[in-house]
Amino acid sequence: MNYKNPDEHGYYGEFGGAFIPEMLYPNVEELQNNYLEIIESEEFQNEYQDLLKNYVGRATPLYFAKNLSQKYNTQIYLKREDLNHTGAHKINNALGQVLLAKRLGKTRIIAETGAGQHGVATATACALLGLECIVYMGEIDIQRQAPNVARMKMLGAEVIPATSGSKTLKDAVNEALRDWINNPVTTHYVIGSVVGPHPFPDLVARFQSIISKEIREQLKEKIGRENPDYVIACVGGGSNAAGTFYHFVEEKDVKIIAAEAGGLGVDSGKSAATTFLGTLGVLHGSKSLVMQTGDGQVIEPHSISAGLDYPGIGPFHAHLFKEKRAEFFSINDEEALKSAFELTKLEGIIPALESSHALAVLDKKKFNENDVVVICLSGRGDKDMETYLKNL
């Protein structure tokens, strides 16, 4: 079973594809025809790998969390994506896509963002590489992620509020897609997660796969084997999770765990746990699991974390779920907060609220004493300080 890469039409099993308005065909087709050749070329890889090392600060550490391990009586390693330049894993993909866009002759970059980390990463890449940058962000997210909005503006990006719907991530994606339809020739849309029409889920997963590539190398060095017993990551659209799982999905001895945002509880009507609540549908250009009503209207999601506040899931993850290759947990707001405070007190690391959902799996599942458990710490918690202080 090939879990890692989609077929030529962009399908992972029954999920994926490219469901797009006719106006977008030229853009998407240009990407489909060129992305692999460009990103696999020696010239591209040399520039990209150099930037990852000397600009982003990779490889990020694989940290043995001694105090956390003691508490849960297992071997817990944290993949410290929070230590990347800009404070999250998002820079891996943003840099790669902006480099790709330049090679395609684009001069203008648009992006959507929820928690703001992808917006900051895209604005950073555009500042570095000299491209115009417009970021769409839900009005509510602009309020709850003010520090990241300030950063984007300082980096030279224009931040445009999405004022329709729930005024969160889903609506920001809608606005970005509208912009792309209106500016097809000069503009590249840097999608921040493993969602959207083919080739975006594959493109983003490939740029994020550096996470699991490094985990393998670092485990080999630390414990003499490349494979952990478990890898755990949070999933909204799912880019950090795709990167964390990428080199392990075809290794049968590695168990994969995804943590979704349960919000106020799966049955509360205020949740973003797509694999528990979603059905087959089309959202933002691909076929996947979507939270929707019987007649196909998208149900507004809810999560305390802006980055997981999304009513769908990437086709890569939907396929892992359907094939039972990954185990999915729904983590509610309270559980995520508890885990955030616990990591802070035990290890002196303040995690992003998104990452706290992955940490909360430790309270849901029993691990053996000798299990090697790798958790992706996808981002740092400065952007969430206001929420943390409210709940202290």
Phi, psi and chi 1 to 4 in degrees:
 res  aa     phi    psi   chi1   chi2   chi3   chi4
   1 MET       -  123.8  172.5   73.8   71.4      -
   2 ASN   -92.5  103.5  176.2   12.8      -      -
   3 TYR   -87.8  -26.7  -68.4  108.0      -      -
   4 LYS   -73.9  -48.0 -142.9  158.0   52.9  175.3
   5 ASN  -116.5  143.5  -54.6  122.0      -      -
   6 PRO   -76.8  168.6   29.1  -33.4      -      -
   7 ASP   -76.3 -175.6   67.2   18.3      -      -
   8 GLU   -63.8  -20.1   62.0 -166.9  -67.3      -
   9 HIS   -96.8    5.2  -56.5  -65.3      -      -
  10 GLY    85.4   24.1      -      -      -      -
  11 TYR  -102.6  134.1  -80.2   90.7      -      -
  12 TYR  -102.8  101.5  -59.1   82.6      -      -
  13 GLY    60.6 -123.2      -      -      -      -
  14 GLU   -93.8    0.9   66.7 -178.2  -68.5      -
  15 PHE  -107.3  144.9  -54.0  105.3      -      -
  16 GLY   125.2 -138.2      -      -      -      -
  17 GLY    81.3 -172.4      -      -      -      -
  18 ALA  -136.3  100.6      -      -      -      -
  19 PHE  -106.1   95.7  -64.1   79.7      -      -
  20 ILE  -136.2  154.5   44.9  175.4      -      -
  21 PRO   -63.5  152.0   -3.4    7.2      -      -
  22 GLU   -55.2  -35.4 -149.0  164.4  -45.6      -
  23 MET   -59.3  -25.2  -59.5  -81.1  -71.4      -
  24 LEU   -92.5   -8.2  -84.2 -178.4      -      -
  25 TYR   -54.0  -46.5  -94.0  106.1      -      -
  26 PRO   -58.3  -43.4  -22.2   30.3      -      -
  27 ASN   -61.7  -50.5  -47.8   35.5      -      -
  28 VAL   -68.4  -38.1  170.8      -      -      -
  29 GLU   -65.3  -40.6 -144.4  166.3   34.4      -
  30 GLU   -58.2  -43.0 -179.3 -175.8   28.3      -
  31 LEU   -65.5  -49.0  -96.4 -177.3      -      -
  32 GLN   -56.5  -40.1  -73.2  172.6   -7.4      -
  33 ASN   -76.4  -21.5  -66.6  -21.3      -      -
  34 ASN  -118.8  -19.5  -66.2  -65.1      -      -
  35 TYR   -61.7  -44.5   81.8  108.0      -      -
  36 LEU   -66.6  -44.2  -77.4  178.5      -      -
  37 GLU   -60.4  -43.1 -168.4 -177.1  -23.9      -
  38 ILE   -69.2  -51.5  -67.8  173.4      -      -
  39 ILE   -73.8  -18.3   69.6  173.6      -      -
  40 GLU   -92.5   -3.1  -73.5  173.8   -6.4      -
  41 SER   -71.9  151.4   71.4      -      -      -
  42 GLU   -62.7  -41.2 -166.1  179.5  -18.7      -
  43 GLU   -61.4  -46.8 -176.3 -151.0   -2.6      -
  44 PHE   -61.8  -50.3 -178.8   93.9      -      -
  45 GLN   -60.4  -39.0  -80.1  -59.5  -36.7      -
  46 ASN   -59.9  -46.8  -73.6  -14.8      -      -
  47 GLU   -68.7  -43.3 -173.6  176.6    0.0      -
  48 TYR   -64.3  -48.6  179.7   52.2      -      -
  49 GLN   -64.5  -36.5  -64.0  -58.6  -28.4      -
  50 ASP   -62.7  -42.9  178.1   66.5      -      -
  51 LEU   -67.6  -40.5  -75.7  171.7      -      -
  52 LEU   -58.8  -39.4  -73.7 -179.8      -      -
  53 LYS   -77.1  -52.0 -178.7 -178.6  174.9 -174.7
  54 ASN   -94.6  -14.7  -63.7  -53.4      -      -
  55 TYR  -110.1  -47.6 -174.5   69.5      -      -
  56 VAL   -79.6  -33.5  175.3      -      -      -
  57 GLY    96.2   25.0      -      -      -      -
  58 ARG   -81.2  154.6  -58.0 -157.0   71.9   93.7
  59 ALA   -77.5  143.7      -      -      -      -
  60 THR   -78.0  147.5   57.2      -      -      -
  61 PRO   -64.1  150.1  -16.8   27.7      -      -
  62 LEU  -105.3  104.6 -175.2   68.3      -      -
  63 TYR   -99.8  126.4  166.4   67.1      -      -
  64 PHE   -78.8  113.1  177.3   62.6      -      -
  65 ALA   -86.3   89.6      -      -      -      -
  66 LYS   -62.2  -46.5 -165.6  170.7  125.6 -152.0
  67 ASN   -69.6  -39.5  -59.7  -33.0      -      -
  68 LEU   -66.2  -41.3 -154.5   59.4      -      -
  69 SER   -61.3  -41.0  -62.6      -      -      -
  70 GLN   -63.1  -44.9 -139.0  165.0   -4.4      -
  71 LYS   -62.4  -42.1  175.4  169.6  179.5 -172.6
  72 TYR   -97.7    2.9  -71.8   97.7      -      -
  73 ASN    53.7   49.0 -165.5   29.6      -      -
  74 THR  -154.6  178.1 -168.7      -      -      -
  75 GLN  -101.9  102.3  -49.5  -61.3  -52.9      -
  76 ILE  -106.0  124.3  -60.8  167.2      -      -
  77 TYR  -114.2  138.0  -71.1   84.6      -      -
  78 LEU  -107.7  123.9  -57.0  177.6      -      -
  79 LYS   -83.6  111.7 -177.7   57.9  172.4  158.5
  80 ARG   -86.3   66.9  -61.9  -70.4  -51.9  -85.1
  81 GLU   -67.2  -16.9  -68.0  -61.3  -65.8      -
  82 ASP   -65.4  -16.5   58.6  -46.7      -      -
  83 LEU   -91.2   -0.5  -65.7  177.7      -      -
  84 ASN   -64.1  154.2  -79.6  -38.5      -      -
  85 HIS   -53.9  134.5  177.0   41.1      -      -
  86 THR    80.4   -5.4   72.5      -      -      -
  87 GLY    88.6   13.0      -      -      -      -
  88 ALA  -162.4  175.9      -      -      -      -
  89 HIS   -70.5  -15.8   67.7  -69.9      -      -
  90 LYS   -58.3  -28.8  -67.6  -68.4 -173.6 -175.5
  91 ILE   -63.7  -29.4 -169.8   75.2      -      -
  92 ASN   -56.3  -46.3  -54.6  -33.6      -      -
  93 ASN   -79.6  -42.4  168.0   56.1      -      -
  94 ALA   -60.7  -46.1      -      -      -      -
  95 LEU   -61.3  -46.2 -104.1 -176.7      -      -
  96 GLY   -59.2  -46.2      -      -      -      -
  97 GLN   -70.3  -35.8  -79.0 -155.7   53.4      -
  98 VAL   -69.2  -37.3  174.6      -      -      -
  99 LEU   -61.5  -42.3  -81.6  174.0      -      -
 100 LEU   -62.8  -45.6  171.9   62.9      -      -
 101 ALA   -59.6  -41.3      -      -      -      -
 102 LYS   -60.3  -41.5  -96.7 -160.4  113.4  155.8
 103 ARG   -69.1  -22.2  -79.3  169.5  168.7   74.2
 104 LEU   -88.2    3.4  -70.5  169.2      -      -
 105 GLY    79.8   19.9      -      -      -      -
 106 LYS   -83.5  147.2  -52.1  -62.2  178.5 -172.4
 107 THR  -116.8   -9.1   54.6      -      -      -
 108 ARG  -132.4  133.1 -178.6  175.1  176.7  -88.7
 109 ILE  -117.9  133.7  -62.9  -66.8      -      -
 110 ILE  -119.4  153.2   54.3  172.7      -      -
 111 ALA  -150.5  159.4      -      -      -      -
 112 GLU  -110.9  154.8   89.7  -63.9  -35.5      -
 113 THR  -149.8  148.8 -163.0      -      -      -
 114 GLY  -106.9  -71.5      -      -      -      -
 115 ALA   -74.1  -11.1      -      -      -      -
 116 GLY    95.9  -15.9      -      -      -      -
 117 GLN   -67.7  -39.0  -71.6  -59.6  124.6      -
 118 HIS   -68.9  -37.3  173.0   57.7      -      -
 119 GLY   -61.9  -45.4      -      -      -      -
 120 VAL   -62.4  -44.4  169.1      -      -      -
 121 ALA   -62.8  -42.1      -      -      -      -
 122 THR   -68.0  -42.6  -54.0      -      -      -
 123 ALA   -62.0  -37.0      -      -      -      -
 124 THR   -64.3  -48.1  -60.5      -      -      -
 125 ALA   -62.2  -38.4      -      -      -      -
 126 CYS   -68.8  -38.5  -71.8      -      -      -
 127 ALA   -62.4  -44.8      -      -      -      -
 128 LEU   -63.7  -41.4  176.2   69.4      -      -
 129 LEU  -102.7    4.4  -62.4  165.2      -      -
 130 GLY    74.2   39.4      -      -      -      -
 131 LEU  -116.1  150.3  -85.5   72.3      -      -
 132 GLU   -67.6  142.7 -176.6 -170.4   -9.5      -
 133 CYS  -134.7  126.4 -178.2      -      -      -
 134 ILE  -122.7  127.4  -70.2   92.5      -      -
 135 VAL  -117.5  127.2  179.7      -      -      -
 136 TYR   -95.8  133.0  -70.6   93.0      -      -
 137 MET  -145.6  135.6 -169.9  170.3 -173.3      -
 138 GLY   -58.5  141.6      -      -      -      -
 139 GLU   -55.8  -39.4 -157.8  170.9   41.7      -
 140 ILE   -67.1  -40.4  -75.1  174.2      -      -
 141 ASP   -66.7  -33.1  -68.0  -21.5      -      -
 142 ILE   -60.5  -38.4  -74.9  176.7      -      -
 143 GLN   -71.4  -43.1  -71.3  159.2   14.7      -
 144 ARG   -84.8   -8.0   60.5 -179.4  171.5  177.6
 145 GLN  -126.6   44.3  -57.7  -72.1  -17.7      -
 146 ALA   -53.5  -41.8      -      -      -      -
 147 PRO   -59.1  -38.1  -20.7   30.2      -      -
 148 ASN   -70.8  -33.0  -83.7  -18.5      -      -
 149 VAL   -64.1  -43.7  177.3      -      -      -
 150 ALA   -60.7  -41.7      -      -      -      -
 151 ARG   -60.8  -47.2  -93.2 -168.2 -147.2  137.6
 152 MET   -58.5  -43.7  -73.7 -177.8 -101.1      -
 153 LYS   -65.1  -40.6  -71.3  178.7  175.5  171.5
 154 MET   -63.5  -31.7 -168.8  171.2  171.5      -
 155 LEU   -79.8   -2.7  -73.6  158.5      -      -
 156 GLY    98.8    5.6      -      -      -      -
 157 ALA   -85.3  151.6      -      -      -      -
 158 GLU   -95.6  125.7 -175.4 -173.7   -9.7      -
 159 VAL  -103.5  118.9 -178.9      -      -      -
 160 ILE  -110.8  122.6  -60.8  179.0      -      -
 161 PRO   -73.1  139.8   18.8  -21.9      -      -
 162 ALA   -94.0  117.9      -      -      -      -
 163 THR  -108.0    7.5   54.7      -      -      -
 164 SER   -99.0  169.0   60.8      -      -      -
 165 GLY    57.7 -133.7      -      -      -      -
 166 SER   -86.6    0.2   59.8      -      -      -
 167 LYS    59.4   37.0  -56.9  174.9 -171.4  176.2
 168 THR  -127.9 -153.8   56.7      -      -      -
 169 LEU   -57.6  -46.4 -177.9   56.0      -      -
 170 LYS   -54.2  -42.2  160.5 -177.1   73.6   71.6
 171 ASP   -73.2  -32.1  -46.8  -68.6      -      -
 172 ALA   -65.0  -39.4      -      -      -      -
 173 VAL   -62.6  -43.9  176.6      -      -      -
 174 ASN   -56.8  -45.9  -69.9  -20.7      -      -
 175 GLU   -64.5  -41.1  -67.5  -57.2  -34.0      -
 176 ALA   -63.8  -40.9      -      -      -      -
 177 LEU   -64.1  -38.1  -75.9  167.6      -      -
 178 ARG   -62.1  -43.7  -84.9 -171.7 -155.6  110.8
 179 ASP   -59.7  -44.1 -179.1  -45.0      -      -
 180 TRP   -63.1  -37.9 -156.2   20.5      -      -
 181 ILE   -62.0  -38.1  -72.2  169.4      -      -
 182 ASN   -80.3  -18.5  -67.7  -32.6      -      -
 183 ASN  -131.1   61.6  -59.7  -77.7      -      -
 184 PRO   -71.8  -27.6   23.8  -29.5      -      -
 185 VAL   -85.1  -43.6 -178.6      -      -      -
 186 THR   -90.0  -14.5   56.8      -      -      -
 187 THR  -110.8  140.7  -60.1      -      -      -
 188 HIS  -116.3  135.0  174.0   70.2      -      -
 189 TYR   -95.0  113.4  177.1   14.7      -      -
 190 VAL   -87.4   94.4  176.6      -      -      -
 191 ILE   -74.0  136.9  -69.1 -175.4      -      -
 192 GLY   -92.3   -6.5      -      -      -      -
 193 SER  -134.7  178.4 -160.3      -      -      -
 194 VAL   -85.0   50.1  -75.6      -      -      -
 195 VAL  -124.3  179.7  -60.9      -      -      -
 196 GLY    91.7  177.3      -      -      -      -
 197 PRO   -69.7  151.4   25.7  -33.4      -      -
 198 HIS   -54.5  132.7  174.0   61.1      -      -
 199 PRO  -100.7   12.3   38.1  -36.5      -      -
 200 PHE   -57.7  -47.4  -78.1  105.7      -      -
 201 PRO   -56.9  -40.1  -27.8   37.2      -      -
 202 ASP   -72.2  -41.4 -174.0   43.4      -      -
 203 LEU   -59.8  -49.5 -176.8   61.2      -      -
 204 VAL   -65.9  -42.8  176.9      -      -      -
 205 ALA   -60.3  -40.0      -      -      -      -
 206 ARG   -65.2  -43.0  -77.4  170.8 -170.9  -92.7
 207 PHE   -67.6  -33.1  -75.3  139.1      -      -
 208 GLN   -83.5  -13.0  -68.3  -63.6   -0.6      -
 209 SER   -64.6  -11.4   69.8      -      -      -
 210 ILE   -56.0  -29.0 -176.0   74.2      -      -
 211 ILE   -62.4  -53.7  -60.1  172.1      -      -
 212 SER   -73.7  -27.7   49.3      -      -      -
 213 LYS   -61.1  -46.2  178.9  176.4 -177.7  -78.9
 214 GLU   -68.1  -39.0  -73.9  177.1    6.2      -
 215 ILE   -56.0  -44.8  -68.9  171.2      -      -
 216 ARG   -60.4  -47.9  -64.8 -169.2   78.1  159.5
 217 GLU   -64.1  -41.1  -69.5  160.6   -0.8      -
 218 GLN   -71.9  -37.9  -70.1  164.1  -36.8      -
 219 LEU   -64.5  -41.0  -82.4  179.0      -      -
 220 LYS   -55.6  -44.3 -177.4   92.8  166.1  114.4
 221 GLU   -68.5  -39.5 -165.8 -176.2  -56.0      -
 222 LYS   -83.2  -42.5  -73.6  176.3 -172.9  -66.1
 223 ILE  -124.9    2.5   61.2  169.0      -      -
 224 GLY    82.8    5.3      -      -      -      -
 225 ARG  -141.0  151.9   60.8 -179.6  166.7  107.5
 226 GLU   -83.3  -27.0  -69.5 -174.4  -20.7      -
 227 ASN  -100.5  129.2  -73.2   -7.2      -      -
 228 PRO   -78.2  175.6   30.7  -31.8      -      -
 229 ASP   -82.6  -34.4  -63.7  -68.2      -      -
 230 TYR  -138.4  142.7  -69.0   89.3      -      -
 231 VAL  -122.5  137.1  -80.1      -      -      -
 232 ILE  -128.8  135.3  -54.3  175.6      -      -
 233 ALA  -150.5  156.5      -      -      -      -
 234 CYS   -82.0  150.8   65.6      -      -      -
 235 VAL  -132.2  121.2  173.3      -      -      -
 236 GLY  -111.2  -94.3      -      -      -      -
 237 GLY   -71.7  -44.2      -      -      -      -
 238 GLY   113.9   31.9      -      -      -      -
 239 SER   -75.3  -40.9   64.2      -      -      -
 240 ASN   -67.5  -34.5   89.8   90.9      -      -
 241 ALA   -68.4  -41.8      -      -      -      -
 242 ALA   -59.9  -42.1      -      -      -      -
 243 GLY   -66.3  -37.6      -      -      -      -
 244 THR   -72.8  -35.1  -55.2      -      -      -
 245 PHE   -86.1  -23.5  -57.6  160.8      -      -
 246 TYR   -46.3  -53.6 -163.1   83.6      -      -
 247 HIS   -86.3    4.7  -71.5  -72.5      -      -
 248 PHE  -113.1  -15.6  -61.8  117.6      -      -
 249 VAL   -61.3  -26.6  -76.1      -      -      -
 250 GLU   -99.5    7.7  -83.5  143.3   33.7      -
 251 GLU   -97.3  105.6  -57.8  -75.5  -21.6      -
 252 LYS   -61.0  -26.8  -70.6 -168.1  178.1   67.2
 253 ASP   -82.1   -5.6   55.6  -27.8      -      -
 254 VAL   -97.4  123.5 -179.0      -      -      -
 255 LYS   -90.8  138.3  -64.5  173.0 -166.0   73.2
 256 ILE  -113.9  130.2  -69.9  170.1      -      -
 257 ILE  -127.1  129.9  -63.6  179.2      -      -
 258 ALA  -115.6  137.3      -      -      -      -
 259 ALA  -111.7  117.2      -      -      -      -
 260 GLU   -99.6  163.0  -71.7 -173.0  -57.9      -
 261 ALA   -83.8  108.7      -      -      -      -
 262 GLY   -79.4  -10.3      -      -      -      -
 263 GLY    61.3 -124.4      -      -      -      -
 264 LEU   -90.7    8.4  -57.8 -178.0      -      -
 265 GLY   125.5  144.7      -      -      -      -
 266 VAL   -57.5  -34.4  168.9      -      -      -
 267 ASP   -97.7   11.4  -58.2  -41.5      -      -
 268 SER   -84.9  -14.1   66.2      -      -      -
 269 GLY    81.8   -2.6      -      -      -      -
 270 LYS  -128.3   80.1  -66.4 -113.0  177.4 -147.6
 271 SER  -149.0  166.5  179.8      -      -      -
 272 ALA  -134.7   28.3      -      -      -      -
 273 ALA   -86.0   83.3      -      -      -      -
 274 THR   -62.8  -39.9  -57.4      -      -      -
 275 THR   -70.2  -21.3   58.0      -      -      -
 276 PHE   -87.1  -30.7  -66.2   84.9      -      -
 277 LEU  -114.6  -11.9  -60.8  167.3      -      -
 278 GLY   -88.0  158.4      -      -      -      -
 279 THR  -131.6  168.0   50.8      -      -      -
 280 LEU   -62.2  126.6 -168.7   62.7      -      -
 281 GLY  -163.3 -179.1      -      -      -      -
 282 VAL  -114.8  127.4  172.6      -      -      -
 283 LEU  -138.9  129.7  178.0   65.7      -      -
 284 HIS    49.3   40.7  -62.8  142.9      -      -
 285 GLY    93.8    1.2      -      -      -      -
 286 SER  -140.5  156.6   75.7      -      -      -
 287 LYS   -88.7  124.6 -171.6 -163.5  -75.3 -172.0
 288 SER  -158.8 -163.7 -168.8      -      -      -
 289 LEU   -86.7  131.0  -66.4  171.6      -      -
 290 VAL  -135.0  139.5 -177.6      -      -      -
 291 MET   -77.7  111.8  -73.3  166.7   45.1      -
 292 GLN  -149.3  161.0   57.2 -170.2  -19.4      -
 293 THR   -79.6  174.0   60.1      -      -      -
 294 GLY   -56.8  -30.7      -      -      -      -
 295 ASP  -100.1   19.7   58.1   -2.8      -      -
 296 GLY    85.8   11.7      -      -      -      -
 297 GLN   -82.3  133.5  -64.1  -57.5  -53.6      -
 298 VAL   -67.0  132.9  171.5      -      -      -
 299 ILE   -86.0  134.0  -66.9  169.1      -      -
 300 GLU   -66.2  128.3  -60.6  -63.3   -5.3      -
 301 PRO   -83.2  167.1   32.1  -33.1      -      -
 302 HIS  -142.2  134.1  162.8   81.2      -      -
 303 SER  -152.6  148.1  168.4      -      -      -
 304 ILE   -63.5  -21.6 -165.4  167.7      -      -
 305 SER  -104.2  122.4  106.9      -      -      -
 306 ALA   -61.9  -29.5      -      -      -      -
 307 GLY   -77.0  -14.8      -      -      -      -
 308 LEU  -109.7    3.5  -57.7 -178.7      -      -
 309 ASP   -82.9   68.2 -157.2  -13.6      -      -
 310 TYR  -139.3  137.3 -172.3   68.0      -      -
 311 PRO   -85.9    9.4   31.3  -34.2      -      -
 312 GLY  -136.7 -169.7      -      -      -      -
 313 ILE  -150.1  146.8 -170.9  171.7      -      -
 314 GLY   -60.9  149.2      -      -      -      -
 315 PRO   -60.3  -30.8   16.7  -28.0      -      -
 316 PHE   -56.6  -47.5  172.7   89.3      -      -
 317 HIS   -74.5  -36.7  -63.6  -61.6      -      -
 318 ALA   -58.7  -38.9      -      -      -      -
 319 HIS   -66.9  -44.0 -175.3   51.4      -      -
 320 LEU   -60.6  -38.2  -65.9 -176.9      -      -
 321 PHE   -67.3  -49.8  171.3   73.1      -      -
 322 LYS   -61.3  -39.1  174.3  119.1 -164.1  -72.7
 323 GLU   -83.6    1.9  -64.6  -64.1  -35.6      -
 324 LYS    58.3   28.7  -62.3 -171.9  167.6   54.5
 325 ARG   -80.0  -23.8  177.5   61.8 -170.3   95.5
 326 ALA  -126.1  148.3      -      -      -      -
 327 GLU   -99.5  130.1 -171.8  177.8    0.8      -
 328 PHE  -108.0  134.1  -79.0   72.6      -      -
 329 PHE  -116.9  142.9  -76.2   89.1      -      -
 330 SER   -99.0  121.3  166.1      -      -      -
 331 ILE  -112.3  121.9  -53.6  -64.3      -      -
 332 ASN   -84.1  171.1   65.9   33.2      -      -
 333 ASP   -54.6  -46.1  -67.3   -9.7      -      -
 334 GLU   -61.9  -42.8  -74.0  -56.9  -44.7      -
 335 GLU   -64.1  -39.4  -68.5  163.9  -23.3      -
 336 ALA   -65.2  -43.8      -      -      -      -
 337 LEU   -61.4  -44.5  -80.2  167.0      -      -
 338 LYS   -58.4  -43.6  178.3  173.7  168.8  -78.2
 339 SER   -68.1  -34.9  -67.1      -      -      -
 340 ALA   -62.8  -47.2      -      -      -      -
 341 PHE   -66.2  -35.4  -69.6  127.0      -      -
 342 GLU   -64.5  -47.3  178.3  176.6   84.3      -
 343 LEU   -62.1  -40.7 -176.2   73.0      -      -
 344 THR   -60.6  -45.2  -54.5      -      -      -
 345 LYS   -74.6  -35.8  -67.9 -160.3  175.7   86.1
 346 LEU   -83.3  -35.2  -75.1  179.5      -      -
 347 GLU  -121.0   -4.3  -62.7  -72.9   -8.1      -
 348 GLY    68.9   30.2      -      -      -      -
 349 ILE  -125.3  121.9  -61.8  168.4      -      -
 350 ILE   -93.3  110.7  -58.2  175.0      -      -
 351 PRO   -88.1  160.2   34.2  -33.2      -      -
 352 ALA   -65.4  152.4      -      -      -      -
 353 LEU   -59.8  -33.5  -98.5  169.0      -      -
 354 GLU   -59.7  -52.6  -71.4   77.7   15.0      -
 355 SER   -60.8  -30.8  -44.6      -      -      -
 356 SER   -62.0  -27.1  -51.6      -      -      -
 357 HIS   -64.7  -39.0  -73.9   71.3      -      -
 358 ALA   -67.6  -40.3      -      -      -      -
 359 LEU   -62.7  -32.4  -68.4  159.5      -      -
 360 ALA   -66.7  -16.2      -      -      -      -
 361 VAL   -61.0  -27.4  169.8      -      -      -
 362 LEU   -58.4  -28.4  -66.5  168.9      -      -
 363 ASP   -87.1   -9.8  -75.7  -42.5      -      -
 364 LYS  -102.0  -22.3  -60.9 -105.2  177.2 -178.4
 365 LYS  -130.7  141.9 -169.8  164.7  176.5   79.1
 366 LYS   -92.7  125.2 -173.8   80.9 -174.4   93.7
 367 PHE  -108.7  152.0  -61.6   99.1      -      -
 368 ASN   -78.5  161.7  -65.4  -33.7      -      -
 369 GLU   -57.9  -37.8 -160.6  176.8  -21.1      -
 370 ASN   -96.4    1.7  -62.9  -39.5      -      -
 371 ASP   -63.5  136.5  -77.1  -18.8      -      -
 372 VAL   -97.7  113.1  172.5      -      -      -
 373 VAL  -114.0  117.4  179.6      -      -      -
 374 VAL  -105.9  123.7  175.9      -      -      -
 375 ILE  -112.8  130.6  -58.2  174.7      -      -
 376 CYS   -81.3  116.6 -178.6      -      -      -
 377 LEU   -90.8   89.3 -156.3   67.4      -      -
 378 SER   -69.5  -23.6   56.4      -      -      -
 379 GLY  -163.3  167.7      -      -      -      -
 380 ARG   -95.2  162.4   63.0  175.8 -171.4 -127.2
 381 GLY   -92.3    5.3      -      -      -      -
 382 ASP   -57.3  -37.6   -7.1    4.5      -      -
 383 LYS   -65.8  -18.6   68.2 -176.3  179.5   57.7
 384 ASP  -105.5   10.7  -63.2  -47.6      -      -
 385 MET   -57.7  -38.5  -72.4  -45.1  -65.2      -
 386 GLU   -61.1  -43.8 -156.1  178.3  -46.2      -
 387 THR   -64.8  -43.8  -52.9      -      -      -
 388 TYR   -61.6  -43.7  -73.3  149.4      -      -
 389 LEU   -64.8  -37.1  -70.6  170.8      -      -
 390 LYS   -61.0  -30.7  -93.5 -172.2 -147.1  148.8
 391 ASN  -105.4    7.0  -70.9  -80.4      -      -
 392 LEU   -62.1      - -108.2  176.7      -      -
